[in-house]
C-alpha cells in the first residue's frame, strides 16, 4: 500500500520538528523536509528551493563588488557564469561579471553591450545575443565558454531566460591572462563599465553547463534554485566555484561583505555602497 505524507500549511509548520520529518504543504504544493536546523523545500519537479528575498542595487557610477579570488576563479576555458539582472538604464558596456587580468586587453566580461544585448566580451572578441533587454524587467543570463582543442579556440554561448540567444566560435582564440581578480557590477580594470540596476544570484562553475541545466535554473522563476543540490535536470553542484546571493547568503542583508556560498570562500567586498533591496526576480 502506498504511503501518505502528513500535511500542513506554510503557516502551520510544526514548531518542534525532528530531523527528517517530511510533510506536504497544501497551500504551496511543496514537499518540506526538516534538516535538523531548517526546513528544506522541494518543488513538484524535484528541485530543492531556497528563500530569495534580497538583491543588490548598483548605482551605475561607482558601485561594485570585488574579490582577489582563489585559483578556483582562475578560469579561461570550460566554465559557466549565471546571474539575474534588472537594469535602470542600459549604458554602453554595463558589466554584470568581469574577471581575468586587471588590464583591458587581458580581461573577460559578461554584461550588456551598447545595444542592450547580453554579451560575452573577450576584448575585441564578442558574442552578443540577439535580444535587446528592456529596463525595469528581471532577466536571467548565462554564458558558457567551451574549449575547442582542435581549433585552438573557444566557443562562447550566450543564454537569455533559459534559452540560447547566440553562439560563436572565437577562431583566433582569446588573449592569455595572468589572473588578478573577479568583480561584479563593474569592470576589473579601472572600475569602468558600471552596472545601473539590480543584480542577484551570481554563480560560476568550472564546467560547461548543459542547456537543460541552465533552463532548470531559469525555470525556478524566482531565483530560488539551490545550486548546492543536484536535483531535476541540474547535476553540477560539484563544479560550483562561486555563488554570491546578494543579501540572502551569510551576510543576511547587512554589512559590506557578500559571502561566497560555494565551498571556496571567495567572499566579495563592496566598492562604494551597493544597496540591499527587496526587489527580486518573481
Buried (B, 14 or more C-beta within 10 A) or exposed (E): EEEEEEEBEEEEBEEEBEEEBBBBBEEEEBBBBBEEEEBBBBBEEEBBBBEBEBBBBBBBEBBBBBBEBBEBBBBBBBBBBBBBBBBBEBBEBBBBBBBBBBBBEBBBBBBBBEEBBBBBBBBEBBBBBEBEBEEEEBBBBBBBBBBBEEEEBBBBBBBBBBEBBBBBEBEEBBBEBEBBBBBBBBBBBEBEBBBBBBBBBBBBBBBBBBBEBBBBBBBBEBBBBBBEBBBBBBBBBEBBBBBBBBBBBEBEEEEEBBBBBBEBEBBBEBBBEBEBBEEBBE
